[in-house]
Amino acid sequence: MTNKPSFKTWEKIANEMAQFFISTETQTHAINKLTKLKQGNRLLEDFWLEFATWKKLSGYNKITLVSLFKKGVHLALA
């Protein structure tokens, strides 16, 4: 047995714990929010803040998140 840590960064530990403790209902709710989220008349920063909140809970990978982000912002920004 080694004394080597299983995780290299605190971020990786936090992500693993979040995936373990987030309920499927919370994850489903976050996924629904992300798929319907649109920038609308808001500033990009306001859109990003809401997007960032839901992305943490969704469990989606980076490729899916980028796709959903582009889908939600104004066409001129995507």
N, C-alpha and C positions, 0 to 999 in steps of 0.2 A: 504494500500500500504506500502511495506517495502522498506527500503533503501539498501537492500541486492543486491550486484552486480549479474548480470545474469551469468557472467563468472568468474570462479575461478582463471584463469591464463591469462597472456597476450598472451600466445601461443594459447589458445583456442579462444581468440578474433581475433587474426591474422588469424587463420584457417577459422573461420566463414566469416571474411571479404574477404579473398582470394576466397572462394567458391562463395561468392556473386558477386564479381567483375570480376572473370576470365570468359572470354567468352567461349562459347561452342566450337568455332573454336580453341582457344588456348588449351583447354582441350583435344580436339580430336587430335591435333598435338602432344601434350605431350604423349598421350596414344600410338599413332603410333610410336613415337620415342622409348618409353620404350619397346614395344613389339618386336622391331627390334634390340635393343641395344645389342651389343656383346663386350666382353672385347678385343678380338683379340690379337694383340701383345702389347697392352698397359699394363702399370703397373696397379695393382688393384686400387691404389689410384686415378689414372686418370679416370678409369672406374667409380669408386664411385662418383667422382665429377660430371660427366655428369649425372649419374643416379639420384643423389640427386637433381639436377636442374630440371629434368623432373618430378620426383616423386611429388614435391610440386605442380606442375601445373595439375597433372593427376586426383587428387581427389580419387585415389585408396586407399583402406584400407590396413592395415599392412600385412594381409595374402596374398593378391594379390601382393603387392610389394616384399615380401620375395620370392614368387614364381618366379616373373620376374627377380629378382636379381640373384637367383640361375640358372635360365635359361641362363642368359647372361655371367656369369663368366666361366672360364675354368673349365672343369669337375673335375680336381683334387681339386679345391677349393670348389665346390658345395657339 
